[in-house]
Amino acid sequence: MKFDLKSFAKRLYEKINDDDILGNAAQVAFYFTFALFPLLLFLMSLIGIILSDKTDLQNQLFVILGEVMPKSAFDLVQKTLTDVTSNATGGKLTFGIVITLWSASAGIDNMRGTLNEVYNLKETRSWFRAKLTSFLLTLGLGVLILITLGLIVYGSQTLDAMLPIDSPYILVALEWLLVVALLLLAFAFLYNFAPNHDPFEWKWISPGAIIGVILWILFSFGFRLYLRYFDSYAATYGSLGAVIILMLWLYLTALVILIGGAINAIFDEKAGIKKEAEDPKQVKDEKSESSKAART
């Protein structure tokens, strides 16, 4: 089937409007705001459990946040995390790690329901199984973030020991290629496990994940550049400006994830049309079985 960019763009525009992706992104960003600090606290607690010398990874976590987040939003996050961790003992943070992770999973859980709408899927999983899926997804994404931090901090030394490469530029390029690969894997986790795909089919790399990662990088750095030269939030809203900027950045993050999901859904539609054209009887039988399963 020949790819028609014009019809694809038209279908994507229709889907963004029909599924109210702009409005749903605002809802997801609202939940992300509540989930962000528990997730970061969970990561810092996990770093403290895994490593006795946790300073390097925690500092690198702040460095990465400072690179992708707007400055005023990053300052707010850093100050909040520093205040919380300085006033709480390591034992308290470790004891509350499951509760913290459960709180952080609220953002992913809301994303799960929204992605079901984007993919035009009905949630048939039980409440417990759906919540457990969101919880495990949050845990998995947290581990991926830790691996990414480890690659950035220790990746060059590891690659230098494993590969006979003398050029530091090649080592840095390989290091960041691994980071991008982990970002694609994080998007793959979201798009494969969050929506209620039935039957389930794992897809390592999807068009939505690739475009989502590219858009997230462009939006994040574009937003930083905009705020660098045209930031009027602090003058207009005062101390609330940092909170508003943080929510706007989370909104852009939610938006690109949902747009990526919409792109995947369109490709799934086209694949279904192609399959029906090739074997309409098999597709009809599969739809009948799926309808029976949904009724039961």
BALOBA-1460 file (C-alpha; in Angstrom, 3 decimals):
// residues 296
<rec num="1" residu="m" x="0.000" y="0.000" z="0.000"/>
<rec num="2" residu="k" x="1.474" y="3.309" z="-1.112"/>
<rec num="3" residu="f" x="1.963" y="5.882" z="1.633"/>
<rec num="4" residu="d" x="-0.001" y="9.065" z="0.950"/>
<rec num="5" residu="l" x="1.347" y="11.898" z="3.092"/>
<rec num="6" residu="k" x="-1.594" y="14.212" z="2.343"/>
<rec num="7" residu="s" x="-4.265" y="11.694" z="3.377"/>
<rec num="8" residu="f" x="-2.194" y="10.720" z="6.411"/>
<rec num="9" residu="a" x="-1.899" y="14.351" z="7.559"/>
<rec num="10" residu="k" x="-5.638" y="14.825" z="7.016"/>
<rec num="11" residu="r" x="-6.453" y="11.698" z="9.050"/>
<rec num="12" residu="l" x="-4.087" y="12.788" z="11.840"/>
<rec num="13" residu="y" x="-5.759" y="16.223" z="11.975"/>
<rec num="14" residu="e" x="-9.177" y="14.553" z="12.153"/>
<rec num="15" residu="k" x="-8.029" y="12.213" z="14.908"/>
<rec num="16" residu="i" x="-6.543" y="15.033" z="16.966"/>
<rec num="17" residu="n" x="-9.910" y="16.805" z="16.790"/>
<rec num="18" residu="d" x="-12.173" y="13.759" z="17.187"/>
<rec num="19" residu="d" x="-10.257" y="12.351" z="20.190"/>
<rec num="20" residu="d" x="-9.731" y="15.837" z="21.685"/>
<rec num="21" residu="i" x="-6.011" y="15.153" z="22.011"/>
<rec num="22" residu="l" x="-5.247" y="18.772" z="22.926"/>
<rec num="23" residu="g" x="-7.757" y="18.674" z="25.794"/>
<rec num="24" residu="n" x="-6.724" y="15.186" z="26.913"/>
<rec num="25" residu="a" x="-3.078" y="16.278" z="26.947"/>
<rec num="26" residu="a" x="-4.007" y="19.023" z="29.423"/>
<rec num="27" residu="q" x="-5.714" y="16.435" z="31.643"/>
<rec num="28" residu="v" x="-2.706" y="14.103" z="31.489"/>
<rec num="29" residu="a" x="-0.346" y="17.024" z="32.229"/>
<rec num="30" residu="f" x="-2.394" y="17.839" z="35.342"/>
<rec num="31" residu="y" x="-1.858" y="14.309" z="36.654"/>
<rec num="32" residu="f" x="1.790" y="14.401" z="35.550"/>
<rec num="33" residu="t" x="2.247" y="17.439" z="37.798"/>
<rec num="34" residu="f" x="1.226" y="15.392" z="40.837"/>
<rec num="35" residu="a" x="3.244" y="12.377" z="39.689"/>
<rec num="36" residu="l" x="6.519" y="14.162" z="38.843"/>
<rec num="37" residu="f" x="7.833" y="14.753" z="42.352"/>
<rec num="38" residu="p" x="6.963" y="11.250" z="43.670"/>
<rec num="39" residu="l" x="8.703" y="9.767" z="40.609"/>
<rec num="40" residu="l" x="11.861" y="11.818" z="41.166"/>
<rec num="41" residu="l" x="11.828" y="10.975" z="44.889"/>
<rec num="42" residu="f" x="11.459" y="7.299" z="43.970"/>
<rec num="43" residu="l" x="14.459" y="7.553" z="41.634"/>
<rec num="44" residu="m" x="16.603" y="9.264" z="44.270"/>
<rec num="45" residu="s" x="15.607" y="6.659" z="46.857"/>
<rec num="46" residu="l" x="16.386" y="3.849" z="44.423"/>
<rec num="47" residu="i" x="19.788" y="5.347" z="43.656"/>
<rec num="48" residu="g" x="20.496" y="5.457" z="47.395"/>
<rec num="49" residu="i" x="19.567" y="1.785" z="47.763"/>
<rec num="50" residu="i" x="21.582" y="0.535" z="44.778"/>
<rec num="51" residu="l" x="24.705" y="2.666" z="45.252"/>
<rec num="52" residu="s" x="26.514" y="3.609" z="48.414"/>
<rec num="53" residu="d" x="28.086" y="6.557" z="46.593"/>
<rec num="54" residu="k" x="24.985" y="8.072" z="45.032"/>
<rec num="55" residu="t" x="26.261" y="11.618" z="44.498"/>
<rec num="56" residu="d" x="27.309" y="11.192" z="40.846"/>
<rec num="57" residu="l" x="23.990" y="9.773" z="39.636"/>
<rec num="58" residu="q" x="21.888" y="12.208" z="41.645"/>
<rec num="59" residu="n" x="23.911" y="15.137" z="40.334"/>
<rec num="60" residu="q" x="23.563" y="13.775" z="36.792"/>
<rec num="61" residu="l" x="19.797" y="13.496" z="37.306"/>
<rec num="62" residu="f" x="19.722" y="17.217" z="38.065"/>
<rec num="63" residu="v" x="22.014" y="17.928" z="35.078"/>
<rec num="64" residu="i" x="19.664" y="16.092" z="32.676"/>
<rec num="65" residu="l" x="16.587" y="17.782" z="34.139"/>
<rec num="66" residu="g" x="18.352" y="21.122" z="33.768"/>
<rec num="67" residu="e" x="19.063" y="20.387" z="30.095"/>
<rec num="68" residu="v" x="15.535" y="19.368" z="29.060"/>
<rec num="69" residu="m" x="13.372" y="21.422" z="31.418"/>
<rec num="70" residu="p" x="12.879" y="25.196" z="31.319"/>
<rec num="71" residu="k" x="15.214" y="26.895" z="33.796"/>
<rec num="72" residu="s" x="12.587" y="28.307" z="36.151"/>
<rec num="73" residu="a" x="10.737" y="24.963" z="36.226"/>
<rec num="74" residu="f" x="14.006" y="23.147" z="36.912"/>
<rec num="75" residu="d" x="14.866" y="25.547" z="39.746"/>
<rec num="76" residu="l" x="11.459" y="24.818" z="41.304"/>
<rec num="77" residu="v" x="11.932" y="21.038" z="40.993"/>
<rec num="78" residu="q" x="15.492" y="21.104" z="42.320"/>
<rec num="79" residu="k" x="14.585" y="23.286" z="45.316"/>
<rec num="80" residu="t" x="11.580" y="21.105" z="46.182"/>
<rec num="81" residu="l" x="13.543" y="17.845" z="45.955"/>
<rec num="82" residu="t" x="16.439" y="19.285" z="47.947"/>
<rec num="83" residu="d" x="14.096" y="20.476" z="50.707"/>
<rec num="84" residu="v" x="12.248" y="17.143" z="50.871"/>
<rec num="85" residu="t" x="15.356" y="14.956" z="50.894"/>
<rec num="86" residu="s" x="17.192" y="17.152" z="53.400"/>
<rec num="87" residu="n" x="14.269" y="17.028" z="55.853"/>
<rec num="88" residu="a" x="13.702" y="13.279" z="55.509"/>
<rec num="89" residu="t" x="16.023" y="10.519" z="56.639"/>
<rec num="90" residu="g" x="17.149" y="7.786" z="54.273"/>
<rec num="91" residu="g" x="15.107" y="5.256" z="56.228"/>
<rec num="92" residu="k" x="11.881" y="7.204" z="55.735"/>
<rec num="93" residu="l" x="12.506" y="7.563" z="51.997"/>
<rec num="94" residu="t" x="13.294" y="3.862" z="51.688"/>
<rec num="95" residu="f" x="10.258" y="2.814" z="53.750"/>
<rec num="96" residu="g" x="7.946" y="4.939" z="51.655"/>
<rec num="97" residu="i" x="9.372" y="3.876" z="48.302"/>
<rec num="98" residu="v" x="6.358" y="1.725" z="47.344"/>
<rec num="99" residu="i" x="3.893" y="4.437" z="48.390"/>
<rec num="100" residu="t" x="5.944" y="6.996" z="46.467"/>
<rec num="101" residu="l" x="5.966" y="4.773" z="43.386"/>
<rec num="102" residu="w" x="2.205" y="4.225" z="43.680"/>
<rec num="103" residu="s" x="1.685" y="8.013" z="43.767"/>
<rec num="104" residu="a" x="3.938" y="8.425" z="40.732"/>
<rec num="105" residu="s" x="1.935" y="5.821" z="38.818"/>
<rec num="106" residu="a" x="-1.135" y="8.119" z="38.861"/>
<rec num="107" residu="g" x="0.204" y="9.988" z="35.824"/>
<rec num="108" residu="i" x="0.797" y="6.767" z="33.870"/>
<rec num="109" residu="d" x="-2.622" y="5.463" z="34.910"/>
<rec num="110" residu="n" x="-4.319" y="8.535" z="33.471"/>
<rec num="111" residu="m" x="-2.198" y="8.166" z="30.342"/>
<rec num="112" residu="r" x="-3.407" y="4.545" z="30.066"/>
<rec num="113" residu="g" x="-7.049" y="5.596" z="29.859"/>
<rec num="114" residu="t" x="-6.301" y="8.383" z="27.396"/>
<rec num="115" residu="l" x="-4.271" y="6.099" z="25.109"/>
<rec num="116" residu="n" x="-7.202" y="3.671" z="25.078"/>
<rec num="117" residu="e" x="-9.319" y="6.492" z="23.638"/>
<rec num="118" residu="v" x="-6.650" y="7.371" z="21.085"/>
<rec num="119" residu="y" x="-6.339" y="3.743" z="19.943"/>
<rec num="120" residu="n" x="-10.166" y="3.345" z="20.003"/>
<rec num="121" residu="l" x="-9.864" y="0.495" z="22.509"/>
<rec num="122" residu="k" x="-12.197" y="-0.498" z="25.337"/>
<rec num="123" residu="e" x="-10.684" y="-1.213" z="28.740"/>
<rec num="124" residu="t" x="-11.597" y="-4.825" z="29.561"/>
<rec num="125" residu="r" x="-8.935" y="-5.396" z="32.217"/>
<rec num="126" residu="s" x="-10.032" y="-5.500" z="35.834"/>
<rec num="127" residu="w" x="-9.456" y="-2.440" z="38.020"/>
<rec num="128" residu="f" x="-6.662" y="-4.217" z="39.902"/>
<rec num="129" residu="r" x="-4.937" y="-5.441" z="36.726"/>
<rec num="130" residu="a" x="-5.135" y="-1.997" z="35.099"/>
<rec num="131" residu="k" x="-3.702" y="-0.293" z="38.195"/>
<rec num="132" residu="l" x="-0.994" y="-2.960" z="38.473"/>
<rec num="133" residu="t" x="-0.090" y="-2.362" z="34.818"/>
<rec num="134" residu="s" x="0.332" y="1.366" z="35.495"/>
<rec num="135" residu="f" x="2.373" y="0.606" z="38.621"/>
<rec num="136" residu="l" x="4.720" y="-1.781" z="36.777"/>
<rec num="137" residu="l" x="5.023" y="0.620" z="33.854"/>
<rec num="138" residu="t" x="6.098" y="3.392" z="36.241"/>
<rec num="139" residu="l" x="8.628" y="1.037" z="37.832"/>
<rec num="140" residu="g" x="9.938" y="0.004" z="34.415"/>
<rec num="141" residu="l" x="10.258" y="3.601" z="33.241"/>
<rec num="142" residu="g" x="12.053" y="4.475" z="36.487"/>
<rec num="143" residu="v" x="14.567" y="1.675" z="35.896"/>
<rec num="144" residu="l" x="15.066" y="2.863" z="32.303"/>
<rec num="145" residu="i" x="15.781" y="6.380" z="33.581"/>
<rec num="146" residu="l" x="18.350" y="4.965" z="36.005"/>
<rec num="147" residu="i" x="19.999" y="2.987" z="33.195"/>
<rec num="148" residu="t" x="20.092" y="6.151" z="31.098"/>
<rec num="149" residu="l" x="21.719" y="8.039" z="33.972"/>
<rec num="150" residu="g" x="24.245" y="5.235" z="34.370"/>
<rec num="151" residu="l" x="25.068" y="5.341" z="30.658"/>
<rec num="152" residu="i" x="25.622" y="9.090" z="30.759"/>
<rec num="153" residu="v" x="27.785" y="8.944" z="33.898"/>
<rec num="154" residu="y" x="29.689" y="5.710" z="33.252"/>
<rec num="155" residu="g" x="28.948" y="5.004" z="29.578"/>
<rec num="156" residu="s" x="32.109" y="6.497" z="28.123"/>
<rec num="157" residu="q" x="34.344" y="4.515" z="30.482"/>
<rec num="158" residu="t" x="32.428" y="1.285" z="29.781"/>
<rec num="159" residu="l" x="32.481" y="1.721" z="26.000"/>
<rec num="160" residu="d" x="36.145" y="2.678" z="26.139"/>
<rec num="161" residu="a" x="36.904" y="-0.557" z="27.997"/>
<rec num="162" residu="m" x="34.774" y="-2.712" z="25.654"/>
<rec num="163" residu="l" x="35.607" y="-1.155" z="22.269"/>
<rec num="164" residu="p" x="39.050" y="-0.249" z="20.889"/>
<rec num="165" residu="i" x="38.019" y="3.311" z="20.000"/>
<rec num="166" residu="d" x="40.411" y="6.163" z="20.676"/>
<rec num="167" residu="s" x="38.214" y="9.055" z="19.527"/>
<rec num="168" residu="p" x="36.202" y="10.599" z="22.411"/>
<rec num="169" residu="y" x="33.721" y="12.035" z="19.881"/>
<rec num="170" residu="i" x="32.774" y="8.572" z="18.625"/>
<rec num="171" residu="l" x="32.375" y="7.344" z="22.199"/>
<rec num="172" residu="v" x="30.082" y="10.278" z="23.066"/>
<rec num="173" residu="a" x="28.065" y="9.676" z="19.867"/>
<rec num="174" residu="l" x="27.641" y="5.981" z="20.756"/>
<rec num="175" residu="e" x="26.682" y="6.946" z="24.283"/>
<rec num="176" residu="w" x="23.905" y="9.264" z="23.078"/>
<rec num="177" residu="l" x="22.727" y="6.721" z="20.510"/>
<rec num="178" residu="l" x="22.188" y="4.336" z="23.423"/>
<rec num="179" residu="v" x="20.270" y="7.056" z="25.258"/>
<rec num="180" residu="v" x="18.001" y="7.620" z="22.232"/>
<rec num="181" residu="a" x="17.495" y="3.848" z="21.980"/>
<rec num="182" residu="l" x="16.373" y="3.811" z="25.627"/>
<rec num="183" residu="l" x="13.983" y="6.696" z="24.936"/>
<rec num="184" residu="l" x="12.474" y="4.683" z="22.079"/>
<rec num="185" residu="l" x="12.186" y="1.709" z="24.436"/>
<rec num="186" residu="a" x="10.368" y="3.888" z="26.998"/>
<rec num="187" residu="f" x="7.864" y="4.966" z="24.325"/>
<rec num="188" residu="a" x="7.529" y="1.321" z="23.242"/>
<rec num="189" residu="f" x="6.637" y="0.338" z="26.828"/>
<rec num="190" residu="l" x="3.934" y="3.009" z="26.915"/>
<rec num="191" residu="y" x="2.410" y="2.189" z="23.536"/>
<rec num="192" residu="n" x="2.522" y="-1.594" z="23.998"/>
<rec num="193" residu="f" x="1.409" y="-2.051" z="27.607"/>
<rec num="194" residu="a" x="-0.678" y="1.005" z="28.554"/>
<rec num="195" residu="p" x="-3.491" y="0.611" z="25.977"/>
<rec num="196" residu="n" x="-5.624" y="-2.545" z="26.186"/>
<rec num="197" residu="h" x="-4.399" y="-4.161" z="22.952"/>
<rec num="198" residu="d" x="-6.309" y="-7.375" z="22.230"/>
<rec num="199" residu="p" x="-4.642" y="-9.456" z="20.954"/>
<rec num="200" residu="f" x="-1.362" y="-8.194" z="22.384"/>
<rec num="201" residu="e" x="1.484" y="-7.800" z="19.889"/>
<rec num="202" residu="w" x="4.821" y="-6.364" z="20.986"/>
<rec num="203" residu="k" x="6.311" y="-3.768" z="18.629"/>
<rec num="204" residu="w" x="9.885" y="-2.725" z="19.347"/>
<rec num="205" residu="i" x="9.880" y="0.386" z="17.175"/>
<rec num="206" residu="s" x="6.752" y="2.123" z="15.915"/>
<rec num="207" residu="p" x="6.297" y="5.253" z="13.762"/>
<rec num="208" residu="g" x="4.607" y="7.003" z="16.681"/>
<rec num="209" residu="a" x="7.539" y="6.290" z="19.000"/>
<rec num="210" residu="i" x="10.091" y="7.646" z="16.520"/>
<rec num="211" residu="i" x="8.088" y="10.808" z="15.802"/>
<rec num="212" residu="g" x="7.224" y="11.162" z="19.508"/>
<rec num="213" residu="v" x="10.886" y="11.124" z="20.580"/>
<rec num="214" residu="i" x="11.836" y="13.602" z="17.844"/>
<rec num="215" residu="l" x="8.934" y="15.925" z="18.725"/>
<rec num="216" residu="w" x="9.707" y="15.739" z="22.448"/>
<rec num="217" residu="i" x="13.332" y="16.745" z="21.877"/>
<rec num="218" residu="l" x="12.321" y="19.557" z="19.494"/>
<rec num="219" residu="f" x="9.506" y="20.831" z="21.733"/>
<rec num="220" residu="s" x="11.606" y="20.726" z="24.903"/>
<rec num="221" residu="f" x="14.555" y="22.618" z="23.466"/>
<rec num="222" residu="g" x="12.305" y="24.931" z="21.427"/>
<rec num="223" residu="f" x="10.363" y="25.823" z="24.578"/>
<rec num="224" residu="r" x="13.631" y="26.481" z="26.433"/>
<rec num="225" residu="l" x="14.791" y="28.730" z="23.597"/>
<rec num="226" residu="y" x="11.492" y="30.610" z="23.581"/>
<rec num="227" residu="l" x="11.650" y="31.206" z="27.342"/>
<rec num="228" residu="r" x="15.246" y="32.330" z="27.101"/>
<rec num="229" residu="y" x="14.302" y="35.311" z="24.922"/>
<rec num="230" residu="f" x="10.571" y="35.859" z="25.485"/>
<rec num="231" residu="d" x="9.887" y="34.737" z="29.053"/>
<rec num="232" residu="s" x="7.159" y="37.000" z="30.424"/>
<rec num="233" residu="y" x="5.636" y="34.502" z="32.879"/>
<rec num="234" residu="a" x="7.686" y="35.682" z="35.864"/>
<rec num="235" residu="a" x="6.711" y="39.316" z="35.224"/>
<rec num="236" residu="t" x="3.039" y="38.429" z="34.767"/>
<rec num="237" residu="y" x="2.523" y="35.731" z="37.410"/>
<rec num="238" residu="g" x="5.394" y="36.345" z="39.839"/>
<rec num="239" residu="s" x="6.419" y="33.277" z="41.817"/>
<rec num="240" residu="l" x="3.647" y="31.239" z="40.163"/>
<rec num="241" residu="g" x="5.440" y="31.624" z="36.823"/>
<rec num="242" residu="a" x="7.724" y="28.635" z="37.533"/>
<rec num="243" residu="v" x="4.727" y="26.395" z="38.286"/>
<rec num="244" residu="i" x="2.967" y="27.497" z="35.094"/>
<rec num="245" residu="i" x="6.100" y="26.870" z="33.011"/>
<rec num="246" residu="l" x="6.473" y="23.401" z="34.587"/>
<rec num="247" residu="m" x="2.869" y="22.547" z="33.716"/>
<rec num="248" residu="l" x="3.322" y="23.846" z="30.151"/>
<rec num="249" residu="w" x="6.393" y="21.626" z="29.701"/>
<rec num="250" residu="l" x="4.483" y="18.627" z="31.060"/>
<rec num="251" residu="y" x="1.633" y="19.508" z="28.708"/>
<rec num="252" residu="l" x="4.011" y="19.420" z="25.728"/>
<rec num="253" residu="t" x="5.351" y="16.068" z="26.970"/>
<rec num="254" residu="a" x="1.848" y="14.597" z="27.247"/>
<rec num="255" residu="l" x="0.907" y="16.055" z="23.872"/>
<rec num="256" residu="v" x="3.754" y="14.394" z="21.961"/>
<rec num="257" residu="i" x="3.025" y="11.038" z="23.620"/>
<rec num="258" residu="l" x="-0.632" y="11.237" z="22.583"/>
<rec num="259" residu="i" x="0.253" y="12.404" z="19.061"/>
<rec num="260" residu="g" x="2.624" y="9.450" z="18.765"/>
<rec num="261" residu="g" x="-0.189" y="7.153" z="19.897"/>
<rec num="262" residu="a" x="-2.527" y="8.712" z="17.317"/>
<rec num="263" residu="i" x="0.056" y="8.097" z="14.591"/>
<rec num="264" residu="n" x="0.347" y="4.450" z="15.625"/>
<rec num="265" residu="a" x="-3.451" y="4.131" z="15.648"/>
<rec num="266" residu="i" x="-3.654" y="5.478" z="12.083"/>
<rec num="267" residu="f" x="-1.038" y="2.997" z="10.889"/>
<rec num="268" residu="d" x="-2.986" y="0.220" z="12.655"/>
<rec num="269" residu="e" x="-6.130" y="1.344" z="10.812"/>
<rec num="270" residu="k" x="-4.322" y="1.205" z="7.478"/>
<rec num="271" residu="a" x="-2.885" y="-2.221" z="8.321"/>
<rec num="272" residu="g" x="-6.394" y="-3.452" z="9.191"/>
<rec num="273" residu="i" x="-7.800" y="-2.121" z="5.894"/>
<rec num="274" residu="k" x="-4.978" y="-3.790" z="3.977"/>
<rec num="275" residu="k" x="-5.504" y="-7.082" z="5.806"/>
<rec num="276" residu="e" x="-9.260" y="-6.961" z="5.188"/>
<rec num="277" residu="a" x="-8.640" y="-6.372" z="1.481"/>
<rec num="278" residu="e" x="-6.329" y="-9.370" z="1.350"/>
<rec num="279" residu="d" x="-8.471" y="-11.755" z="3.418"/>
<rec num="280" residu="p" x="-11.879" y="-10.286" z="4.357"/>
<rec num="281" residu="k" x="-13.222" y="-13.600" z="5.752"/>
<rec num="282" residu="q" x="-10.368" y="-13.953" z="8.274"/>
<rec num="283" residu="v" x="-10.772" y="-10.347" z="9.421"/>
<rec num="284" residu="k" x="-14.537" y="-10.843" z="9.794"/>
<rec num="285" residu="d" x="-13.992" y="-13.972" z="11.917"/>
<rec num="286" residu="e" x="-11.440" y="-12.135" z="14.097"/>
<rec num="287" residu="k" x="-13.860" y="-9.222" z="14.633"/>
<rec num="288" residu="s" x="-16.653" y="-11.675" z="15.537"/>
<rec num="289" residu="e" x="-14.419" y="-13.434" z="18.086"/>
<rec num="290" residu="s" x="-13.325" y="-10.093" z="19.527"/>
<rec num="291" residu="s" x="-16.972" y="-8.974" z="19.891"/>
<rec num="292" residu="k" x="-17.889" y="-12.209" z="21.654"/>
<rec num="293" residu="a" x="-14.949" y="-11.842" z="24.038"/>
<rec num="294" residu="a" x="-15.934" y="-8.228" z="24.811"/>
<rec num="295" residu="r" x="-19.543" y="-9.284" z="25.581"/>
<rec num="296" residu="t" x="-18.416" y="-12.055" z="27.910"/>
